[in-house]
Amino acid sequence: MVNHSEVLFAAKAGFQHALRGWFRTHARVLPWRVSPSPYKTVVSEFMLQQTQVKTVLPYLARWLAALPDFATLAAAPEARVLKLWEGLGYYSRARNLHGLAKIVAARPTLPRTPEEWLELPGVGPYTAAAVTSIAFGARAACVDGNVVRILARLTADATEFRDSASAAKQFAALAEALLPTENPGAHNEAIMELGATVCLRQNPLCLVCPVRPFCAGARTGEPEKFPRFASKKTERREVVRMWCVRRGALLLHRASAGAKRLAGQHELPTAAQAGLADAAVACGELLARRQRSITRFVITEKIYATSPPRGKLGDGLVWVPLAKLDALTLSGPHRRWVEEILRVTERRAEAS
């Protein structure tokens, strides 16, 4: 039986050459590649965790204009950091980046090895490899979802992985073996770029792929079969939320500073947060019904117009003047929902 990993390793010089040549010609012009710096690399890698490049670009431009270096970021209040991050989601990334900047800014020199970066908040093996290889030329292979997909197809590996983390762990040795001694950062960028633009999850562009001659998956005629992941059971949830306006102010729920996901951020309150049963809120007018997916959960959010709650407000509930909403940090979906509902209510008021 052919060991495709060994075949690929034996041809690694040709593979590296083909990949580098393609990248020199086809690399996208991205902010962290134009006038590169360790700071740009770090910020972009944090933003790109679980977020697409096209989404990140405007956020990165705004961030760099406001917080251009580690020292400025370290000195910024958390509220400003979170406000600049608003809409990107996974806010722990922003807090970790803020904490990292405080540590780095206090040091006389930047850490340069993967081991040193792994000690910093929010930095895992992939981020440590990306930052140190791209910014400092460290010989460390990046293994993200794009790289896993490429290596699984190159080797036609039919292993069924539990999740992306277990797949990355299995392919780490092969990724390291294929890494050139010279300019490993460019190789890492090239293979990730290939996964982002050519070796796509669905409908890969095999006919224009520069490493197709080395790809066992392409030779099977079904490259999309690789990599294989165990199916996950989807869980459905429903959340009932309140839209309550009183004297020009909107009722919101502010997560506590110690909350795991949304510390200090505002969202439209759930019925439970207001001490009400879902049915008591759902008797109002349904203003919006939205569905979103978070990990294995498919969540249906229903937002109802309700009367102001009686008595003392529950923990975390606050009245926020509509004129001050822009200065507030809301989670991304809630910012969109609030703006949509405000537009609808304004049109109704104009028409009446």
C-alpha positions as a Markdown table, in Angstrom:
| # | Residue | x | y | z |
|---|---|---|---|---|
| 1 | Met | 0.0 | 0.0 | 0.0 |
| 2 | Val | 1.4 | 3.4 | -1.0 |
| 3 | Asn | 2.3 | 5.7 | 1.9 |
| 4 | His | 1.4 | 9.1 | 0.4 |
| 5 | Ser | 3.0 | 11.0 | 3.2 |
| 6 | Glu | 6.4 | 9.4 | 2.4 |
| 7 | Val | 5.9 | 10.1 | -1.3 |
| 8 | Leu | 5.1 | 13.7 | -0.6 |
| 9 | Phe | 8.1 | 14.1 | 1.7 |
| 10 | Ala | 10.4 | 12.6 | -0.9 |
| 11 | Ala | 9.2 | 15.2 | -3.4 |
| 12 | Lys | 9.2 | 18.1 | -0.9 |
| 13 | Ala | 11.7 | 20.2 | -2.8 |
| 14 | Gly | 9.5 | 20.3 | -5.9 |
| 15 | Phe | 6.4 | 20.9 | -3.7 |
| 16 | Gln | 8.1 | 23.8 | -1.9 |
| 17 | His | 9.3 | 25.3 | -5.2 |
| 18 | Ala | 5.8 | 25.1 | -6.9 |
| 19 | Leu | 4.1 | 26.5 | -3.8 |
| 20 | Arg | 6.6 | 29.5 | -3.5 |
| 21 | Gly | 6.4 | 30.3 | -7.2 |
| 22 | Trp | 2.6 | 30.4 | -7.1 |
| 23 | Phe | 2.5 | 32.5 | -4.0 |
| 24 | Arg | 4.9 | 35.1 | -5.4 |
| 25 | Thr | 2.5 | 35.6 | -8.3 |
| 26 | His | -0.9 | 35.1 | -6.7 |
| 27 | Ala | -0.6 | 36.3 | -3.1 |
| 28 | Arg | -3.4 | 38.7 | -2.2 |
| 29 | Val | -2.4 | 42.2 | -1.2 |
| 30 | Leu | -3.3 | 42.3 | 2.5 |
| 31 | Pro | -2.5 | 45.0 | 5.1 |
| 32 | Trp | -0.3 | 42.7 | 7.2 |
| 33 | Arg | 1.8 | 41.9 | 4.1 |
| 34 | Val | 2.2 | 45.6 | 3.2 |
| 35 | Ser | 4.8 | 47.2 | 5.4 |
| 36 | Pro | 4.7 | 44.2 | 7.7 |
| 37 | Ser | 5.4 | 44.5 | 11.4 |
| 38 | Pro | 5.2 | 42.1 | 14.4 |
| 39 | Tyr | 2.3 | 44.1 | 15.7 |
| 40 | Lys | 0.3 | 43.9 | 12.5 |
| 41 | Thr | 1.0 | 40.2 | 12.3 |
| 42 | Val | -0.2 | 39.6 | 15.9 |
| 43 | Val | -3.4 | 41.7 | 15.6 |
| 44 | Ser | -4.3 | 40.2 | 12.3 |
| 45 | Glu | -3.7 | 36.6 | 13.5 |
| 46 | Phe | -6.0 | 37.2 | 16.5 |
| 47 | Met | -8.7 | 38.7 | 14.3 |
| 48 | Leu | -8.5 | 35.9 | 11.8 |
| 49 | Gln | -9.1 | 33.2 | 14.4 |
| 50 | Gln | -12.6 | 31.9 | 13.4 |
| 51 | Thr | -13.2 | 34.9 | 11.1 |
| 52 | Gln | -12.8 | 35.3 | 7.3 |
| 53 | Val | -10.3 | 37.8 | 5.8 |
| 54 | Lys | -13.0 | 39.9 | 4.1 |
| 55 | Thr | -14.7 | 40.4 | 7.4 |
| 56 | Val | -11.5 | 41.3 | 9.2 |
| 57 | Leu | -10.2 | 43.9 | 6.7 |
| 58 | Pro | -12.3 | 46.9 | 7.8 |
| 59 | Tyr | -11.9 | 46.1 | 11.5 |
| 60 | Leu | -8.1 | 45.8 | 11.1 |
| 61 | Ala | -7.9 | 49.2 | 9.4 |
| 62 | Arg | -9.9 | 50.9 | 12.1 |
| 63 | Trp | -8.0 | 49.1 | 14.8 |
| 64 | Leu | -4.5 | 50.1 | 13.4 |
| 65 | Ala | -5.6 | 53.7 | 13.0 |
| 66 | Ala | -6.8 | 53.9 | 16.7 |
| 67 | Leu | -4.2 | 51.5 | 18.3 |
| 68 | Pro | -1.1 | 51.5 | 16.1 |
| 69 | Asp | 1.3 | 49.6 | 18.4 |
| 70 | Phe | 1.7 | 47.4 | 21.4 |
| 71 | Ala | 2.2 | 50.4 | 23.8 |
| 72 | Thr | -0.9 | 52.2 | 22.6 |
| 73 | Leu | -3.0 | 49.1 | 22.9 |
| 74 | Ala | -1.6 | 48.3 | 26.4 |
| 75 | Ala | -2.5 | 51.8 | 27.6 |
| 76 | Ala | -6.0 | 51.7 | 26.2 |
| 77 | Pro | -9.0 | 51.1 | 28.5 |
| 78 | Glu | -10.8 | 47.8 | 28.0 |
| 79 | Ala | -14.0 | 49.6 | 27.0 |
| 80 | Arg | -12.3 | 51.2 | 24.0 |
| 81 | Val | -10.7 | 47.9 | 23.0 |
| 82 | Leu | -14.0 | 46.1 | 23.1 |
| 83 | Lys | -15.7 | 48.9 | 21.2 |
| 84 | Leu | -13.2 | 48.6 | 18.4 |
| 85 | Trp | -13.7 | 44.9 | 18.3 |
| 86 | Glu | -17.5 | 45.1 | 18.3 |
| 87 | Gly | -19.0 | 42.9 | 15.6 |
| 88 | Leu | -16.1 | 40.5 | 15.3 |
| 89 | Gly | -17.5 | 38.2 | 18.0 |
| 90 | Tyr | -15.5 | 35.9 | 20.3 |
| 91 | Tyr | -14.6 | 38.8 | 22.5 |
| 92 | Ser | -12.2 | 36.8 | 24.6 |
| 93 | Arg | -9.8 | 37.3 | 21.7 |
| 94 | Ala | -9.9 | 41.1 | 22.2 |
| 95 | Arg | -9.3 | 40.7 | 25.9 |
| 96 | Asn | -6.4 | 38.3 | 25.4 |
| 97 | Leu | -4.9 | 40.6 | 22.8 |
| 98 | His | -5.2 | 43.5 | 25.3 |
| 99 | Gly | -3.5 | 41.4 | 28.0 |
| 100 | Leu | -0.8 | 40.2 | 25.7 |
| 101 | Ala | 0.0 | 43.8 | 24.7 |
| 102 | Lys | 0.4 | 44.8 | 28.4 |
| 103 | Ile | 2.9 | 42.0 | 28.9 |
| 104 | Val | 4.8 | 42.6 | 25.7 |
| 105 | Ala | 4.9 | 46.4 | 26.1 |
| 106 | Ala | 6.5 | 46.0 | 29.5 |
| 107 | Arg | 9.4 | 44.0 | 28.2 |
| 108 | Pro | 12.5 | 45.5 | 26.7 |
| 109 | Thr | 12.3 | 43.3 | 23.6 |
| 110 | Leu | 9.6 | 41.2 | 21.8 |
| 111 | Pro | 9.6 | 37.5 | 22.4 |
| 112 | Arg | 10.9 | 35.7 | 19.3 |
| 113 | Thr | 10.4 | 32.0 | 19.8 |
| 114 | Pro | 7.2 | 29.9 | 19.7 |
| 115 | Glu | 7.8 | 28.7 | 23.3 |
| 116 | Glu | 7.8 | 32.3 | 24.5 |
| 117 | Trp | 4.7 | 33.3 | 22.6 |
| 118 | Leu | 2.9 | 30.2 | 24.0 |
| 119 | Glu | 3.2 | 31.7 | 27.4 |
| 120 | Leu | 1.1 | 34.7 | 26.4 |
| 121 | Pro | -2.7 | 35.0 | 26.7 |
| 122 | Gly | -4.8 | 33.7 | 23.9 |
| 123 | Val | -1.8 | 32.2 | 22.0 |
| 124 | Gly | -1.9 | 28.6 | 20.9 |
| 125 | Pro | 0.4 | 26.5 | 18.8 |
| 126 | Tyr | -0.9 | 27.9 | 15.5 |
| 127 | Thr | -0.7 | 31.6 | 16.5 |
| 128 | Ala | 2.7 | 31.1 | 18.0 |
| 129 | Ala | 4.0 | 29.5 | 14.8 |
| 130 | Ala | 2.4 | 32.1 | 12.6 |
| 131 | Val | 3.7 | 35.1 | 14.5 |
| 132 | Thr | 7.2 | 33.8 | 15.0 |
| 133 | Ser | 7.7 | 32.4 | 11.5 |
| 134 | Ile | 6.3 | 35.4 | 9.7 |
| 135 | Ala | 7.7 | 38.1 | 12.0 |
| 136 | Phe | 11.0 | 36.6 | 13.1 |
| 137 | Gly | 11.8 | 33.7 | 10.6 |
| 138 | Ala | 11.4 | 31.0 | 13.2 |
| 139 | Arg | 11.2 | 27.5 | 11.8 |
| 140 | Ala | 7.7 | 26.7 | 13.0 |
| 141 | Ala | 4.9 | 25.2 | 10.9 |
| 142 | Cys | 1.4 | 26.7 | 11.0 |
| 143 | Val | -1.4 | 24.1 | 11.0 |
| 144 | Asp | -4.8 | 25.6 | 10.8 |
| 145 | Gly | -7.9 | 24.4 | 9.1 |
| 146 | Asn | -6.6 | 25.4 | 5.6 |
| 147 | Val | -3.4 | 23.5 | 6.2 |
| 148 | Val | -5.2 | 20.4 | 7.5 |
| 149 | Arg | -7.4 | 20.3 | 4.4 |
| 150 | Ile | -4.4 | 20.6 | 2.1 |
| 151 | Leu | -2.3 | 18.0 | 3.8 |
| 152 | Ala | -5.3 | 15.6 | 4.1 |
| 153 | Arg | -5.9 | 15.9 | 0.3 |
| 154 | Leu | -2.2 | 15.7 | -0.6 |
| 155 | Thr | -1.9 | 12.4 | 1.2 |
| 156 | Ala | -5.5 | 11.2 | 0.6 |
| 157 | Asp | -5.8 | 10.5 | 4.4 |
| 158 | Ala | -9.1 | 8.9 | 5.0 |
| 159 | Thr | -8.9 | 9.0 | 8.8 |
| 160 | Glu | -12.1 | 10.2 | 10.5 |
| 161 | Phe | -11.1 | 12.9 | 12.9 |
| 162 | Arg | -13.0 | 13.8 | 16.0 |
| 163 | Asp | -12.5 | 17.5 | 15.4 |
| 164 | Ser | -10.1 | 20.0 | 13.8 |
| 165 | Ala | -7.8 | 20.0 | 16.8 |
| 166 | Ser | -7.2 | 16.3 | 16.6 |
| 167 | Ala | -6.6 | 16.6 | 12.9 |
| 168 | Ala | -4.1 | 19.5 | 13.4 |
| 169 | Lys | -2.2 | 17.4 | 15.9 |
| 170 | Gln | -1.9 | 14.4 | 13.5 |
| 171 | Phe | -0.7 | 16.6 | 10.6 |
| 172 | Ala | 1.7 | 18.7 | 12.7 |
| 173 | Ala | 4.7 | 16.4 | 12.0 |
| 174 | Leu | 4.1 | 16.4 | 8.2 |
| 175 | Ala | 3.7 | 20.1 | 8.2 |
| 176 | Glu | 7.0 | 20.5 | 10.0 |
| 177 | Ala | 8.7 | 18.0 | 7.6 |
| 178 | Leu | 7.6 | 20.1 | 4.6 |
| 179 | Leu | 8.8 | 23.4 | 6.0 |
| 180 | Pro | 11.8 | 24.8 | 4.3 |
| 181 | Thr | 14.8 | 26.0 | 6.3 |
| 182 | Glu | 14.9 | 29.4 | 4.5 |
| 183 | Asn | 12.0 | 31.8 | 4.8 |
| 184 | Pro | 9.6 | 29.5 | 6.7 |
| 185 | Gly | 7.2 | 32.4 | 7.2 |
| 186 | Ala | 6.6 | 32.8 | 3.5 |
| 187 | His | 6.0 | 29.0 | 3.1 |
| 188 | Asn | 3.4 | 29.2 | 6.0 |
| 189 | Glu | 1.7 | 32.1 | 4.3 |
| 190 | Ala | 1.7 | 30.4 | 1.0 |
| 191 | Ile | 0.1 | 27.2 | 2.1 |
| 192 | Met | -2.5 | 29.0 | 4.1 |
| 193 | Glu | -3.2 | 31.2 | 1.1 |
| 194 | Leu | -3.6 | 28.1 | -1.1 |
| 195 | Gly | -6.2 | 26.8 | 1.3 |
| 196 | Ala | -8.1 | 30.1 | 1.4 |
| 197 | Thr | -8.2 | 30.7 | -2.3 |
| 198 | Val | -7.7 | 27.4 | -4.2 |
| 199 | Cys | -8.0 | 24.3 | -2.1 |
| 200 | Leu | -11.4 | 25.3 | -0.9 |
| 201 | Arg | -13.6 | 23.2 | 1.3 |
| 202 | Gln | -16.2 | 22.8 | -1.4 |
| 203 | Asn | -15.5 | 22.9 | -5.2 |
| 204 | Pro | -11.7 | 23.1 | -4.9 |
| 205 | Leu | -10.0 | 24.7 | -7.9 |
| 206 | Cys | -7.9 | 21.7 | -8.7 |
| 207 | Leu | -7.3 | 22.7 | -12.4 |
| 208 | Val | -5.3 | 25.8 | -11.3 |
| 209 | Cys | -3.7 | 24.3 | -8.2 |
| 210 | Pro | 0.1 | 24.6 | -8.3 |
| 211 | Val | 0.7 | 21.5 | -6.3 |
| 212 | Arg | -1.8 | 19.3 | -8.1 |
| 213 | Pro | 1.0 | 17.0 | -9.4 |
| 214 | Phe | 1.8 | 16.1 | -5.7 |
| 215 | Cys | -1.8 | 15.5 | -4.7 |
| 216 | Ala | -3.0 | 12.0 | -4.1 |
| 217 | Gly | -6.5 | 13.3 | -3.3 |
| 218 | Ala | -6.8 | 15.0 | -6.7 |
| 219 | Arg | -5.8 | 11.7 | -8.3 |
| 220 | Thr | -8.7 | 9.9 | -6.7 |
| 221 | Gly | -11.1 | 12.4 | -8.5 |
| 222 | Glu | -12.8 | 13.2 | -5.2 |
| 223 | Pro | -10.6 | 15.6 | -3.2 |
| 224 | Glu | -13.6 | 16.9 | -1.3 |
| 225 | Lys | -13.7 | 13.6 | 0.6 |
| 226 | Phe | -10.7 | 14.7 | 2.5 |
| 227 | Pro | -10.4 | 15.5 | 5.4 |
| 228 | Arg | -13.1 | 13.5 | 7.1 |
| 229 | Phe | -14.7 | 14.5 | 10.4 |
| 230 | Ala | -17.1 | 12.7 | 12.6 |
| 231 | Ser | -20.6 | 14.1 | 12.3 |
| 232 | Lys | -21.7 | 16.3 | 15.2 |
| 233 | Lys | -25.3 | 16.3 | 16.5 |
| 234 | Thr | -26.9 | 19.7 | 16.1 |
| 235 | Glu | -28.8 | 21.1 | 19.0 |
| 236 | Arg | -31.6 | 23.6 | 18.5 |
| 237 | Arg | -32.4 | 26.3 | 21.1 |
| 238 | Glu | -35.0 | 29.1 | 21.2 |
| 239 | Val | -34.4 | 32.4 | 23.0 |
| 240 | Val | -37.2 | 34.9 | 23.7 |
| 241 | Arg | -36.0 | 38.5 | 24.0 |
| 242 | Met | -37.6 | 41.8 | 24.9 |
| 243 | Trp | -37.8 | 45.1 | 23.0 |
| 244 | Cys | -38.8 | 47.7 | 25.5 |
| 245 | Val | -38.5 | 51.4 | 25.0 |
| 246 | Arg | -39.5 | 54.0 | 27.6 |
| 247 | Arg | -39.1 | 57.8 | 27.4 |
| 248 | Gly | -36.4 | 57.5 | 24.6 |
| 249 | Ala | -34.4 | 54.8 | 26.3 |
| 250 | Leu | -34.0 | 51.1 | 25.4 |
| 251 | Leu | -33.9 | 48.4 | 28.0 |
| 252 | Leu | -30.7 | 46.3 | 27.7 |
| 253 | His | -28.9 | 43.7 | 29.7 |
| 254 | Arg | -25.2 | 44.3 | 30.6 |
| 255 | Ala | -23.2 | 41.1 | 31.2 |
| 256 | Ser | -21.1 | 41.2 | 34.4 |
| 257 | Ala | -17.4 | 41.9 | 34.3 |
| 258 | Gly | -16.7 | 38.3 | 35.2 |
| 259 | Ala | -18.9 | 36.7 | 32.5 |
| 260 | Lys | -17.1 | 34.2 | 30.4 |
| 261 | Arg | -18.2 | 35.2 | 26.9 |
| 262 | Leu | -19.7 | 38.7 | 26.9 |
| 263 | Ala | -18.2 | 40.5 | 29.9 |
| 264 | Gly | -19.3 | 44.1 | 30.0 |
| 265 | Gln | -21.3 | 44.0 | 26.8 |
| 266 | His | -24.9 | 44.7 | 26.2 |
| 267 | Glu | -27.6 | 42.7 | 24.6 |
| 268 | Leu | -31.4 | 42.8 | 24.4 |
| 269 | Pro | -32.6 | 41.1 | 27.6 |
| 270 | Thr | -34.2 | 37.7 | 27.6 |
| 271 | Ala | -37.5 | 37.1 | 29.4 |
| 272 | Ala | -35.7 | 35.2 | 32.1 |
| 273 | Gln | -33.3 | 38.1 | 32.8 |
| 274 | Ala | -36.3 | 40.4 | 33.4 |
| 275 | Gly | -37.8 | 37.8 | 35.7 |
| 276 | Leu | -40.6 | 36.9 | 33.3 |
| 277 | Ala | -41.8 | 33.7 | 31.7 |
| 278 | Asp | -41.3 | 33.4 | 27.9 |
| 279 | Ala | -45.0 | 33.2 | 27.4 |
| 280 | Ala | -45.5 | 36.5 | 29.2 |
| 281 | Val | -43.2 | 38.2 | 26.7 |
| 282 | Ala | -44.3 | 36.3 | 23.6 |
| 283 | Cys | -47.8 | 37.7 | 23.9 |
| 284 | Gly | -46.4 | 41.0 | 22.5 |
| 285 | Glu | -45.8 | 41.9 | 18.9 |
| 286 | Leu | -43.1 | 39.8 | 17.2 |
| 287 | Leu | -40.7 | 42.4 | 15.8 |
| 288 | Ala | -37.9 | 40.1 | 14.6 |
| 289 | Arg | -37.1 | 36.4 | 14.3 |
| 290 | Arg | -33.4 | 35.6 | 13.6 |
| 291 | Gln | -31.5 | 32.4 | 13.5 |
| 292 | Arg | -27.7 | 31.9 | 14.0 |
| 293 | Ser | -25.3 | 29.1 | 14.6 |
| 294 | Ile | -22.8 | 28.9 | 17.4 |
| 295 | Thr | -20.6 | 25.8 | 17.5 |
| 296 | Arg | -23.1 | 22.9 | 17.5 |
| 297 | Phe | -26.1 | 25.0 | 18.4 |
| 298 | Val | -28.7 | 26.4 | 16.1 |
| 299 | Ile | -30.3 | 29.3 | 18.0 |
| 300 | Thr | -33.6 | 30.9 | 17.1 |
| 301 | Glu | -34.0 | 34.4 | 18.6 |
| 302 | Lys | -37.4 | 36.0 | 18.8 |
| 303 | Ile | -37.7 | 39.6 | 19.8 |
| 304 | Tyr | -41.0 | 40.9 | 21.1 |
| 305 | Ala | -42.3 | 44.4 | 21.8 |
| 306 | Thr | -43.1 | 44.5 | 25.6 |
| 307 | Ser | -44.1 | 47.0 | 28.2 |
| 308 | Pro | -41.6 | 48.2 | 30.8 |
| 309 | Pro | -41.1 | 45.7 | 33.6 |
| 310 | Arg | -42.7 | 46.7 | 36.9 |
| 311 | Gly | -40.7 | 47.3 | 40.1 |
| 312 | Lys | -37.0 | 47.3 | 40.5 |
| 313 | Leu | -34.9 | 46.2 | 37.5 |
| 314 | Gly | -33.2 | 42.8 | 37.8 |
| 315 | Asp | -29.4 | 42.4 | 37.9 |
| 316 | Gly | -27.7 | 43.7 | 34.8 |
| 317 | Leu | -30.7 | 45.4 | 33.3 |
| 318 | Val | -30.1 | 49.1 | 32.4 |
| 319 | Trp | -32.0 | 51.8 | 30.5 |
| 320 | Val | -29.8 | 53.3 | 27.8 |
| 321 | Pro | -30.9 | 56.5 | 25.9 |
| 322 | Leu | -31.3 | 55.7 | 22.2 |
| 323 | Ala | -29.0 | 58.6 | 21.4 |
| 324 | Lys | -26.1 | 56.9 | 23.3 |
| 325 | Leu | -26.4 | 53.5 | 21.7 |
| 326 | Asp | -23.6 | 54.2 | 19.3 |
| 327 | Ala | -21.1 | 54.8 | 22.1 |
| 328 | Leu | -22.1 | 51.5 | 23.8 |
| 329 | Thr | -20.6 | 48.1 | 23.1 |
| 330 | Leu | -23.2 | 45.6 | 21.9 |
| 331 | Ser | -22.5 | 42.1 | 20.7 |
| 332 | Gly | -22.4 | 42.0 | 16.9 |
| 333 | Pro | -25.8 | 40.4 | 16.2 |
| 334 | His | -27.6 | 42.6 | 18.7 |
| 335 | Arg | -26.1 | 45.8 | 17.2 |
| 336 | Arg | -27.6 | 44.7 | 13.8 |
| 337 | Trp | -31.0 | 43.7 | 15.4 |
| 338 | Val | -31.3 | 47.0 | 17.3 |
| 339 | Glu | -30.5 | 49.1 | 14.2 |
| 340 | Glu | -33.0 | 47.1 | 12.1 |
| 341 | Ile | -35.8 | 47.4 | 14.6 |
| 342 | Leu | -35.1 | 51.1 | 15.1 |
| 343 | Arg | -35.4 | 51.7 | 11.4 |
| 344 | Val | -38.7 | 49.8 | 11.3 |
| 345 | Thr | -40.2 | 51.8 | 14.2 |
| 346 | Glu | -39.0 | 55.1 | 12.8 |
| 347 | Arg | -40.7 | 54.3 | 9.4 |
| 348 | Arg | -43.9 | 53.4 | 11.3 |
| 349 | Ala | -43.8 | 56.7 | 13.2 |
| 350 | Glu | -43.3 | 58.7 | 10.0 |
| 351 | Ala | -46.2 | 56.9 | 8.3 |
| 352 | Ser | -48.7 | 57.3 | 11.1 |
